[in-house]
């Protein structure tokens, strides 16, 4: 058995997760979201794909995150997001 996960296996794992998962490219553009994102954020998956992630980030974190995105700083970042019904 191959140690490498296929795209199908990866998608099955991510879709079965109880947490919201958002995958962005190096420029902060959303390239994948799982179904939990719809429940948490109130946006349909197709509304988020190809959009920038910054509008979803809580306002006080935007100043911290935006330079990282602009400079393409690699690594994993844990973020707190807002759903569409919350105004901060």
Secondary structure as the mmCIF struct_conf table of DSSP 4:
data_model
#
loop_
_struct_conf.conf_type_id
_struct_conf.id
_struct_conf.beg_label_comp_id
_struct_conf.beg_label_asym_id
_struct_conf.beg_label_seq_id
_struct_conf.end_label_comp_id
_struct_conf.end_label_asym_id
_struct_conf.end_label_seq_id
BEND BEND1 UNK A 3 UNK A 4
HELX_LH_PP_P HELX_LH_PP_P1 UNK A 5 UNK A 6
HELX_RH_AL_P HELX_RH_AL_P1 UNK A 7 UNK A 16
BEND BEND2 UNK A 18 UNK A 19
STRN STRN1 UNK A 22 UNK A 24
TURN_TY1_P TURN_TY1_P1 UNK A 26 UNK A 27
BEND BEND3 UNK A 28 UNK A 28
STRN STRN2 UNK A 29 UNK A 29
STRN STRN3 UNK A 30 UNK A 33
HELX_RH_AL_P HELX_RH_AL_P2 UNK A 35 UNK A 41
HELX_RH_AL_P HELX_RH_AL_P3 UNK A 45 UNK A 48
TURN_TY1_P TURN_TY1_P2 UNK A 49 UNK A 50
BEND BEND4 UNK A 51 UNK A 51
STRN STRN4 UNK A 52 UNK A 52
BEND BEND5 UNK A 53 UNK A 53
HELX_RH_3T_P HELX_RH_3T_P1 UNK A 54 UNK A 56
STRN STRN5 UNK A 57 UNK A 57
HELX_RH_AL_P HELX_RH_AL_P4 UNK A 59 UNK A 70
TURN_TY1_P TURN_TY1_P3 UNK A 71 UNK A 72
BEND BEND6 UNK A 75 UNK A 75
STRN STRN6 UNK A 81 UNK A 81
TURN_TY1_P TURN_TY1_P4 UNK A 84 UNK A 85
#
